[in-house]
Amino acid sequence: MSAPQIPVLKTGIPGFDQLLAVGGFEPGNVVLVSGGCGSGKSLFSMQFLHQGCKNGEKCLHIGFQEPPEKLRTITSRFGMDLTAYEKKGNLILARINPFNLAKLIEAKLMQTKGKLKIEFGKKGILEMVPKGFVPNRIVIDSLSSLSVAFQDQQETYRRYIDHLFRTFVETGAVTLAITETEQEPTKYSRTGIEEFVSDGVIVLYNIGKQDSRIRAVEILKMRGTGHRKGVVPFEITSKGSVVHPQEKVF
C-alpha cells in the first residue's frame, strides 16, 4: 500500500518546482529566501503569492520597508495585478513598523515574566489579519529589517523568531521569509538562527563574473523532501523569475 500523497503548493515560478522532489512546497513549511542586494528575493516571493491568488487561495504579505503602493507598481511591471486580488479578498498587503513591533514584544515579555505567547490574529506581527482570513501563503519582507529593530535585544529576537516560526507552522500556510545576506554568503541570515529553525533555505545569487553578473538559485535545504543539489541558473524576464534546471551556471 503506497503512502498518501501530500498536497503541495506550486510556486508559479517556471522551472523552480522541478528542483523539488514533491514538485512544490508542503503546507506548514517556513522557508527562508536568502540573497544579497539585487538577487531577486522580493520578486521571487511576490510571484509565489501571485500564483496563490490565481489559484483562489488566501495570501498575506507582511512588509517592514516597502509601502504597498510601491509593491503594486513594481509587480505590475511583471504582469501581476495585485489590486484586483486585493479587491477580491484574496490578498492582504500589510506594512508594520519593526521598531514598534520590537517594543511590543519586549513589553509582552515583561508582562508575562519572559513567557512569550502571541496568538494568530492577535497582537503582534499578525494583528492586521481580519477575522476569518486564514492565509494559505505568507511572505515576510524582510527578517533583516526586523532583526535591526531588535539590535540591542538579540536574545529577545531569537526567542521571538522561534515562536513566530512555530506560529506560522500552526497556520498550515507556506511562509517565505526573506533575509539579506552577502552576495556569496557563508551565513544565510543576519543572526544565523533563522536558517536552523526554518524548514527550508533557498539562496539566490547574483554572481559577479568579469564585467557582468550571473543569476543562480540553490536549494540549500528542504526538510522532509528531496531536492536538486547545487546551483542552477535563473533569469529575470519581463514576466518575472524563470529557473533553468537543465542548464549550468558556468
C-alpha positions as CSV (number, residue, x, y, z in Angstrom):
1,M,0.0,0.0,0.0
2,S,1.5,3.3,-1.1
3,A,1.8,6.3,1.2
4,P,-0.8,9.0,0.7
5,Q,0.2,12.0,-1.5
6,I,0.8,15.2,0.4
7,P,-0.7,18.2,-1.4
8,V,1.9,20.8,-2.3
9,L,1.7,24.5,-3.3
10,K,3.2,25.2,-6.7
11,T,5.4,28.3,-6.7
12,G,4.3,29.6,-10.0
13,I,8.0,30.2,-10.9
14,P,8.8,28.4,-14.2
15,G,11.4,25.7,-13.7
16,F,11.7,26.0,-9.9
17,D,9.3,23.3,-8.8
18,Q,11.3,20.8,-10.9
19,L,14.1,21.3,-8.3
20,L,11.9,19.8,-5.6
21,A,11.1,16.0,-5.4
22,V,7.5,16.7,-4.5
23,G,7.0,19.5,-7.0
24,G,6.3,22.4,-4.7
25,F,6.2,23.5,-1.0
26,E,4.4,21.4,1.6
27,P,1.8,23.2,3.7
28,G,3.1,24.4,7.1
29,N,6.7,24.9,5.9
30,V,8.6,28.0,6.7
31,V,11.2,28.7,4.0
32,L,14.0,31.3,4.1
33,V,14.6,33.1,0.8
34,S,18.2,34.4,1.2
35,G,20.4,36.5,-1.0
36,G,22.3,39.7,-1.5
37,C,21.2,43.0,-2.8
38,G,19.5,42.8,-6.2
39,S,19.4,39.0,-6.3
40,G,15.6,38.9,-6.9
41,K,14.3,37.8,-3.5
42,S,11.3,40.1,-3.4
43,L,10.2,39.3,-7.0
44,F,10.6,35.5,-6.4
45,S,8.3,35.8,-3.3
46,M,5.7,38.0,-5.0
47,Q,5.4,35.5,-7.8
48,F,4.8,32.8,-5.2
49,L,1.9,35.0,-3.7
50,H,0.6,35.9,-7.1
51,Q,0.3,32.2,-8.1
52,G,-1.7,31.6,-4.9
53,C,-4.0,34.4,-5.8
54,K,-4.6,33.0,-9.2
55,N,-5.4,29.6,-7.6
56,G,-8.1,31.3,-5.4
57,E,-6.0,31.0,-2.2
58,K,-5.7,33.5,0.6
59,C,-2.3,35.3,0.6
60,L,-0.7,37.7,3.1
61,H,2.3,39.9,2.5
62,I,3.9,41.4,5.7
63,G,6.3,44.2,4.8
64,F,8.6,46.2,7.0
65,Q,10.0,48.6,4.5
66,E,8.2,48.9,1.1
67,P,4.8,50.6,1.2
68,P,2.0,48.6,-0.5
69,E,1.7,51.3,-3.2
70,K,5.3,50.6,-4.3
71,L,4.8,46.8,-4.3
72,R,1.7,47.2,-6.6
73,T,3.7,49.4,-9.0
74,I,6.8,47.2,-9.2
75,T,4.9,43.9,-9.6
76,S,2.6,45.5,-12.3
77,R,5.7,45.8,-14.5
78,F,5.9,42.0,-14.5
79,G,2.2,41.5,-15.4
80,M,1.0,41.0,-11.8
81,D,-2.2,42.9,-10.9
82,L,-2.2,42.8,-7.1
83,T,-5.0,45.4,-6.8
84,A,-7.5,43.0,-8.5
85,Y,-6.8,40.3,-5.9
86,E,-7.0,42.7,-3.0
87,K,-10.5,43.7,-4.1
88,K,-11.5,40.1,-4.4
89,G,-10.3,39.5,-0.8
90,N,-7.5,37.0,-1.8
91,L,-4.6,39.2,-0.9
92,I,-3.6,41.5,2.0
93,L,-0.6,43.8,1.8
94,A,0.3,44.8,5.3
95,R,3.0,47.1,6.5
96,I,4.4,47.1,10.0
97,N,6.9,49.4,11.8
98,P,9.5,46.9,13.0
99,F,10.6,49.2,15.9
100,N,7.1,49.4,17.2
101,L,6.9,45.6,17.0
102,A,10.1,45.2,18.9
103,K,8.8,47.5,21.7
104,L,5.5,45.5,21.8
105,I,7.3,42.2,22.1
106,E,9.6,43.5,24.9
107,A,6.6,44.7,26.8
108,K,4.8,41.4,26.4
109,L,7.8,39.6,27.8
110,M,7.9,41.8,30.8
111,Q,4.2,41.4,31.4
112,T,4.3,37.6,31.1
113,K,7.6,37.2,33.0
114,G,9.5,36.1,30.0
115,K,6.9,33.7,28.6
116,L,6.1,34.7,25.0
117,K,2.6,33.8,23.7
118,I,1.3,35.5,20.6
119,E,-1.8,34.0,19.1
120,F,-2.6,34.1,15.4
121,G,-4.7,37.2,14.6
122,K,-4.0,38.8,17.9
123,K,-1.4,41.5,18.9
124,G,2.0,41.4,17.2
125,I,3.1,40.7,13.6
126,L,-0.3,39.2,12.7
127,E,-2.6,41.7,14.3
128,M,-3.6,43.1,10.9
129,V,-5.3,39.9,9.8
130,P,-9.1,40.2,9.6
131,K,-11.2,37.7,11.4
132,G,-11.8,34.7,9.3
133,F,-8.9,35.4,6.9
134,V,-6.7,32.2,7.1
135,P,-3.8,32.5,4.6
136,N,-2.5,29.7,2.5
137,R,0.6,31.6,1.6
138,I,2.6,34.2,3.7
139,V,5.6,36.3,2.8
140,I,7.7,38.3,5.3
141,D,9.9,41.0,3.7
142,S,12.2,41.0,5.5
143,L,13.6,39.4,8.6
144,S,16.7,41.5,8.2
145,S,14.7,44.7,8.9
146,L,13.1,43.0,11.9
147,S,16.5,41.9,13.3
148,V,17.8,45.5,13.1
149,A,14.9,46.7,15.3
150,F,15.9,44.1,17.9
151,Q,19.6,45.2,17.6
152,D,20.2,45.6,21.3
153,Q,17.9,42.7,22.2
154,Q,19.3,39.7,20.3
155,E,18.2,37.1,22.8
156,T,14.7,38.5,22.7
157,Y,14.8,38.4,18.9
158,R,15.9,34.8,18.8
159,R,13.1,33.8,21.1
160,Y,10.6,35.8,19.1
161,I,11.7,34.2,15.8
162,D,11.5,30.7,17.2
163,H,8.0,31.5,18.5
164,L,6.9,33.3,15.3
165,F,8.0,30.4,13.0
166,R,6.1,27.9,15.2
167,T,3.1,30.2,14.9
168,F,3.3,30.2,11.1
169,V,3.6,26.4,11.1
170,E,0.4,26.1,13.1
171,T,-1.5,28.1,10.5
172,G,-0.8,25.4,7.9
173,A,0.3,28.1,5.4
174,V,3.6,28.1,3.4
175,T,5.6,31.0,4.6
176,L,8.5,32.5,2.7
177,A,10.7,34.7,4.9
178,I,13.1,36.9,3.1
179,T,16.5,37.7,4.6
180,E,19.5,39.7,3.4
181,T,23.0,38.1,3.0
182,E,26.3,38.9,1.4
183,Q,26.5,38.2,-2.4
184,E,28.4,35.0,-1.7
185,P,27.3,34.1,1.8
186,T,28.6,31.6,4.3
187,K,25.8,32.5,6.7
188,Y,22.2,32.7,5.3
189,S,20.6,35.1,7.7
190,R,21.6,38.1,9.8
191,T,21.8,36.2,13.1
192,G,22.3,32.6,11.9
193,I,19.3,31.3,13.9
194,E,16.7,31.6,11.2
195,E,18.3,29.1,8.9
196,F,18.3,26.5,11.6
197,V,14.7,26.9,12.8
198,S,13.3,27.1,9.2
199,D,12.2,24.1,7.2
200,G,14.0,25.2,4.1
201,V,16.6,27.6,2.8
202,I,16.6,28.9,-0.8
203,V,19.6,31.1,-1.8
204,L,19.5,33.5,-4.7
205,Y,22.9,34.5,-6.1
206,N,23.9,37.5,-8.3
207,I,27.4,36.3,-9.1
208,G,30.0,38.7,-10.5
209,K,32.0,37.4,-13.4
210,Q,34.4,39.8,-15.2
211,D,32.2,42.8,-16.2
212,S,28.8,41.2,-15.7
213,R,26.7,39.3,-13.2
214,I,25.1,35.8,-13.5
215,R,22.0,34.9,-11.5
216,A,21.7,31.5,-9.9
217,V,19.5,29.7,-7.4
218,E,20.2,26.9,-4.9
219,I,18.0,24.9,-2.5
220,L,20.3,24.6,0.4
221,K,17.9,22.5,2.5
222,M,14.3,21.4,2.4
223,R,13.2,19.4,5.3
224,G,11.2,16.2,4.6
225,T,11.7,16.0,0.8
226,G,14.5,15.5,-1.7
227,H,15.7,18.4,-3.9
228,R,18.3,19.2,-6.6
229,K,21.8,19.8,-5.2
230,G,23.9,22.6,-6.3
231,V,23.2,25.9,-8.1
232,V,21.2,26.3,-11.3
233,P,20.8,29.4,-13.4
234,F,17.8,31.7,-13.4
235,E,16.9,34.9,-15.0
236,I,14.6,37.8,-14.5
237,T,12.4,38.4,-17.6
238,S,9.6,40.8,-18.4
239,K,7.2,38.1,-16.8
240,G,9.4,37.6,-13.7
241,S,11.8,35.0,-12.5
242,V,12.5,31.9,-14.6
243,V,14.7,29.0,-13.5
244,H,16.6,26.8,-15.9
245,P,17.0,23.5,-14.2
246,Q,18.6,21.7,-17.1
247,E,21.3,24.3,-17.7
248,K,24.7,25.0,-16.0
249,V,25.7,28.3,-14.3
250,F,29.2,28.3,-15.9
